[in-house]
Amino acid sequence: MAIDVAHILARGRHQVRDIRLHLEGDRSPDEPHRLVAVRLRFEVLGEVPGAAVERAIALSHDKYCSVWHSLRQDIGFQVTFAIGA
C-alpha cells in the first residue's frame, strides 16, 4: 500500500520527500492466530495536501493493493496519516 500511495502522489506531481509507514496488528487468541485487525499509519513528509493523501490511500485500498485484496475481508482495517514539512 505504501508503494501505491507513493506512486499515486508522485504521478500527481506532489513534492513528497519521505513516506514512513507504521503497522500494528491484532491476532486471534485461538488457532490459527489469524489477523483480526490491522492499523496503518502513514507519515508523509513534504508539501502535500491532505486531500491528495486521502485520495491516494483510498485508491490503493479500493483498487490497487494486491495484498489487501488477498486477505480476508472481515479483518478490521484502519488507516490514518499525518503530514509533516
N, C-alpha and C positions, 0 to 999 in steps of 0.2 A: 504494500500500500504506500509506503514511503517513496518508492521508486515512481509509482504512478503520480503521486502528488508533486514530486519534484519535476517530473516531465511536463505535467499539465501547467504548472506555474511558469516553467521556462518557455513553453510554447506561447504562453500569454504575455511574454516579454516582461515578466516581473523580475526585479533585481533581488533574487534570493542569494544570500551569502552562505547559509548553512541551514540544514534541517536535521533536527535531532528527534528521535522517537523513543518514548519510554513505554514499555509494555508491562502490564500486570495481568495475571490470570488467576482464576479460582478453579480448583479441581474438585470433583465429586469425592466425597469420603468413601464411596462404595466402588468396588471393582467395576470397570477397569480404570477408575480415577480419571475420567474424561474431563475436558474443559467444560465448565458450565457458564463462565463469564470471562470476558476479555475487556480490558481497558487500555486504550491507546491515547497517549498524549503527545501531540506534535509540538515542537518548539521551532518556529520559523524565524530566522534572523534575516533582516533586510527590509527594504521598503516595499512591503506587500500589503495590499488592503485585506482586511478580514474577510470581506465577501469573496475575494478570489480564493482564499484558503478554504473557506467553507465549500465553495463550488468544486474545488479540486478534490476535497475529501469525499464529497457526495458522489462525484463521477467515479472515483476509484471504488468506493463501496458498492455503488449500484451497478456499475458496468464493467470495470476493468480488472479488479483484483481477483486473480485466479485462485489465490489461497483462500480468501474469504468465501468464494463460491464453491470451494471444495470441502468446506467444513459444514458440520450440521447447522441447520438454520435456526435451531432452538437455543443456540448459545447466546447468552446476553452479550451485547456488544455496544460499547460506549467509546466515542471518540471526542476528545477535546483538543484545543490548540491554544497557543499563546504566540504572540508576535513580539519580537524584540528588535531593536535597531542595530 
